[in-house]
């Protein structure tokens, strides 16, 4: 059985699905690993490192795709390569079925088995495969580092003979994996940190990291059974807006991380709220690619609104491709190991397995 992977569209994605340290694990399962030349050279990882671990290199993408039983990618293949897939092949990646519904219907109608890893159920057995958590953890860290670099004042409190510099005040919107890492990173760097989330269960986690949790009076716990945030009522939104508007008057840096899977990002920071922020304040919107939590966010642009800078990027993890790829490739291996029948030496699509059933694109 052959596992293959081709290059991503590097204008959009710097990460890769396989790193050298994971190749031997696939080989120990009895799989041959085929890659395209210069697979990860843009990240400083040479083909020789992959070869040393046992990977084989093909001269063209056509050769990789035609030989592979299973194809592992970061994102969905481009239209041209999708057309080359054939019956009984397996495609695994972050396929975003909500945005790529038609493409994936065309592919699955040919008998190609597609698995989208962002659909993994939140169960204990799937934790080692959870690409949303591993990638969001890095994104939360990097958002804080980038926003602090852009902020034109010191972050921690400093006492000097010339006087005292006050610690920067940070608000983290959304206390999921990315938000919690943002809180921890900001605290480590000396900031005073506040956080808000519609899930009341987040309060204990925020406070355990040293953050102050902002609670809307009379709030209910808006959390799904799967642990994700629900959409809020109009009444809740109004109360949240009032609380945030008052809080933002004293905040220096806002890190937005609130997302609802498969839907547009909730609008949380309105233009009116931004108008009360101090000159020189920074908003870093990790939800930019899904519409943004801030009303003024624009993808891959830095907006200046009366002295407040609003930053939004399509893919912040393109700035940490090596670390992000290392984690993603381990998640991918754990998923494939669960999909592969080691005794029969073949892939077994067992729809009674919740992990397989939930991630399969139908």
C-alpha positions in Angstrom: 0.0 0.0 0.0 1.3 3.4 -0.9 0.8 6.8 0.9 1.5 9.9 -1.2 1.6 13.6 -0.8 2.1 16.5 -3.2 3.1 20.1 -2.7 0.5 22.6 -1.5 -0.3 25.9 -3.2 2.6 27.8 -1.6 1.0 31.2 -2.3 -1.6 30.2 0.3 -0.1 27.4 2.4 3.5 26.9 3.7 2.7 23.9 5.9 3.1 20.2 4.7 1.3 17.0 5.8 4.4 14.9 6.3 7.6 15.7 8.1 10.7 13.5 8.1 10.3 12.3 11.7 7.0 10.6 10.9 8.1 8.6 7.7 9.5 5.6 9.6 6.3 5.2 11.5 4.4 4.8 8.2 7.0 2.4 6.9 6.7 0.3 10.1 3.0 0.0 9.3 4.0 -1.6 5.9 3.3 1.5 3.8 5.5 3.0 1.1 5.7 6.8 1.2 5.9 8.7 -2.1 6.6 12.4 -2.3 7.1 15.0 -5.0 10.6 16.6 -5.4 11.3 19.7 -3.3 8.4 18.7 -1.0 9.4 20.8 2.0 12.5 22.7 0.8 10.7 26.0 1.2 10.7 25.2 5.0 14.4 24.4 5.0 13.8 20.6 5.0 15.7 18.9 2.2 14.6 15.9 0.2 17.6 14.1 1.6 16.2 14.2 5.1 13.1 12.4 3.8 15.1 9.9 1.8 17.2 9.1 4.9 14.0 8.1 6.7 12.9 5.9 3.8 10.6 8.1 1.7 10.7 7.8 -2.1 10.5 10.7 -4.5 8.6 10.8 -7.8 9.3 13.0 -10.8 5.8 14.4 -11.1 2.5 15.0 -9.2 0.8 12.7 -11.7 3.1 9.8 -10.6 2.4 10.4 -6.9 -1.3 10.7 -7.3 -1.7 7.7 -9.7 0.3 5.3 -7.5 -1.1 6.3 -4.1 -3.8 4.4 -2.2 -4.1 7.2 0.3 -3.2 10.9 -0.3 -2.4 13.1 2.7 -2.6 16.9 2.4 -2.8 20.0 4.5 -5.8 21.4 2.4 -7.8 20.2 -0.5 -6.0 19.4 -3.8 -6.3 21.9 -6.6 -9.0 21.4 -9.2 -6.7 19.8 -11.7 -5.4 17.2 -9.3 -8.8 16.5 -7.9 -9.9 15.4 -11.3 -7.1 12.8 -11.4 -8.3 10.9 -8.4 -9.9 7.5 -9.0 -12.2 5.1 -7.3 -11.2 3.6 -3.9 -8.4 6.1 -3.4 -8.5 7.9 0.0 -7.9 11.7 0.4 -7.2 13.1 3.9 -6.7 16.7 4.9 -8.5 19.8 6.1 -10.9 19.7 3.2 -13.4 22.4 4.5 -16.5 20.7 3.2 -18.6 23.7 4.0 -16.7 25.8 1.4 -15.8 23.0 -1.0 -19.2 21.2 -1.1 -19.5 21.0 -4.9 -15.8 19.9 -5.4 -16.1 17.2 -2.9 -19.4 15.9 -4.2 -17.8 15.6 -7.6 -14.9 13.6 -6.1 -16.9 11.4 -3.8 -19.3 10.6 -6.7 -16.4 8.8 -8.4 -15.9 6.5 -5.4 -13.0 8.5 -3.8 -13.2 8.3 0.0 -12.6 11.8 1.5 -11.8 12.5 5.2 -11.8 16.0 6.6 -9.8 16.2 9.8 -11.5 19.4 11.2 -14.7 17.3 11.6 -13.1 15.0 14.2 -15.4 14.4 17.1 -14.3 15.7 20.5 -13.8 12.4 22.2 -10.9 11.1 24.2 -9.8 8.6 21.6 -9.5 11.4 19.0 -7.3 13.8 21.0 -4.1 12.6 19.4 -5.6 13.3 16.0 -7.1 16.7 16.9 -5.6 19.1 14.3 -7.9 22.0 15.4 -6.3 21.9 18.8 -2.7 21.5 17.7 -2.9 24.2 15.1 -5.0 26.6 17.2 -2.5 26.3 20.1 0.3 27.7 17.9 -2.0 30.3 16.4 -2.9 31.7 19.8 0.8 31.9 20.7 1.8 33.6 17.4 -1.1 36.1 17.5 0.2 37.4 20.9 3.8 37.6 19.7 2.9 39.4 16.5 0.5 41.9 18.2 3.1 42.6 21.0 5.7 43.2 18.3 3.4 45.7 16.6 2.4 47.5 19.8 4.7 50.4 20.4 5.0 50.2 24.1 6.6 47.8 26.6 4.4 44.9 27.7 5.4 44.1 31.3 5.4 46.6 34.2 8.9 48.2 34.6 10.1 50.2 37.5 13.1 52.4 36.7 14.8 55.4 38.3 13.1 57.5 35.6 9.7 56.3 36.5 7.3 53.3 36.2 5.9 51.9 33.0 2.5 50.3 33.4 1.9 46.7 32.2 -0.1 46.4 29.0 -3.7 45.3 29.3 -4.8 42.5 27.0 -8.3 41.2 26.2 -8.7 37.8 24.7 -12.0 37.2 22.9 -12.8 33.5 22.9 -11.3 31.1 25.4 -10.9 28.0 23.3 -7.6 26.4 22.6 -6.2 29.4 20.7 -7.6 31.8 23.3 -6.2 29.9 26.3 -2.7 29.8 24.7 -3.0 33.5 24.0 -3.8 34.1 27.7 -0.9 32.0 28.8 1.5 33.7 26.4 0.4 37.2 27.3 0.7 36.4 31.0 4.2 35.0 30.6 5.3 38.2 28.9 4.0 40.3 31.8 0.6 41.6 30.5 -2.6 42.0 32.6 -5.0 39.7 30.8 -8.8 39.7 30.6 -10.9 37.2 28.6 -14.5 36.6 27.6 -16.3 33.6 26.2 -19.9 32.5 25.8 -19.1 29.2 27.5 -19.2 29.6 31.2 -17.1 26.5 31.6 -14.2 28.6 30.3 -14.1 30.7 33.5 -12.1 28.3 35.6 -9.6 27.6 32.7 -9.1 31.4 32.2 -8.6 32.0 35.9 -6.2 29.1 36.3 -3.9 30.8 33.7 -4.1 34.1 35.6 -6.6 35.9 33.5 -9.7 37.7 34.7 -12.9 36.3 33.2 -15.5 38.9 32.0 -19.1 37.5 32.5 -22.3 38.9 31.1 -24.8 39.3 33.9 -27.4 36.5 33.8 -25.4 34.6 31.1 -26.3 31.0 30.2 -23.7 28.4 29.3 -23.8 28.5 25.5 -21.9 25.4 24.8 -22.7 22.4 22.4 -22.4 18.8 23.5 -19.2 18.7 21.4 -17.6 21.5 23.4 -18.0 24.2 20.8 -19.6 27.6 21.3 -23.3 28.1 20.2 -24.6 31.2 18.5 -25.9 33.7 21.0 -29.3 35.4 21.4 -29.9 39.1 20.5 -30.4 39.9 24.2 -27.0 38.3 25.1 -25.3 40.1 22.3 -26.6 43.4 23.6 -25.4 42.8 27.1 -22.0 41.5 25.8 -21.6 44.7 23.7 -22.2 46.9 26.7 -19.7 45.0 28.8 -17.1 45.0 26.1 -17.5 48.6 25.2 -16.8 49.6 28.8 -13.8 47.2 29.1 -12.2 48.3 25.8 -11.7 51.8 27.1 -8.8 50.5 29.2 -7.5 47.7 26.9 -4.3 48.1 24.9 -4.3 44.9 22.8 -7.3 42.6 21.8 -6.7 39.1 20.5 -9.9 37.7 18.8 -10.2 33.9 18.5 -13.9 33.2 18.6 -15.1 30.8 15.9 -18.2 28.6 15.3 -17.3 25.5 13.2 -18.8 25.7 9.7 -20.2 29.2 10.1 -19.2 32.8 9.7 -17.2 34.1 12.7 -19.4 35.9 15.2 -19.1 39.7 15.1 -18.1 40.8 18.6 -16.0 44.0 18.3 -18.1 46.6 16.6 -17.0 49.9 15.1 -18.5 51.8 18.0 -16.4 49.7 20.4 -13.3 50.4 18.5 -14.0 54.1 18.6 -13.6 54.1 22.4 -10.2 52.4 22.4 -7.0 54.5 22.9 -4.7 55.6 20.1 -2.0 53.1 19.6 -4.2 50.1 20.6 -4.0 46.9 18.5 -6.6 44.3 17.5 -5.3 41.0 16.2 -8.2 39.0 14.6 -7.5 35.3 14.2 -11.0 34.8 12.8 -10.2 37.1 9.8 -10.5 34.3 7.2 -14.1 33.5 8.4 -15.3 37.1 8.4 -13.6 38.3 11.5 -14.7 39.0 15.1 -14.0 42.7 14.5 -16.3 44.7 12.2 -13.4 46.5 10.6 -11.1 43.5 10.0 -9.9 42.9 6.4 -7.9 39.8 5.5 -4.2 40.4 5.0 -4.5 44.1 5.7 -3.7 46.4 8.6 -6.5 48.9 9.1 -6.0 52.1 11.0 -9.2 53.4 12.6 -8.5 56.6 14.4 -5.2 55.4 15.7 -6.3 51.8 16.5 -4.6 49.2 14.3 -6.7 46.1 13.3 -4.7 43.2 11.9 -6.1 40.1 10.1 -4.3 37.3 8.3 -5.5 34.4 6.1 -3.2 31.9 7.7 -1.0 33.0 10.6 0.5 29.5 10.8 2.4 30.2 7.5 4.7 32.1 9.9 5.3 28.9 11.9 5.3 26.3 9.2 7.9 23.9 10.7 6.3 23.7 14.2 2.8 23.6 12.7 3.7 20.9 10.2 5.4 18.7 12.9 2.2 18.7 15.0 -0.1 18.2 12.0 1.9 15.3 10.6 1.6 13.5 14.0 -2.1 14.1 14.0 -2.3 12.8 10.5 -0.3 9.6 11.4 -2.6 8.9 14.3 -5.6 9.2 12.1 -4.2 6.9 9.4 -3.0 4.4 12.0 -6.7 4.2 13.2 -7.9 3.8 9.6 -5.3 1.1 8.6 -5.8 -2.6 9.4 -2.3 -3.7 10.3 -3.1 -7.4 10.2 -4.7 -7.4 6.8 -2.3 -4.6 5.5 -5.1 -2.5 4.0 -7.2 0.5 4.8 -10.5 -0.4 6.5 -13.3 2.2 6.3 -15.3 1.1 9.3 -18.2 3.4 9.6 -19.1 1.9 13.1 -16.0 3.8 14.3 -17.2 7.3 15.3 -13.9 8.9 14.3 -14.1 7.5 10.8 -17.9 8.1 10.4 -17.7 11.7 11.6 -14.8 12.7 9.4 -15.9 11.0 6.2 -17.3 13.5 3.7 -20.6 12.1 2.4 
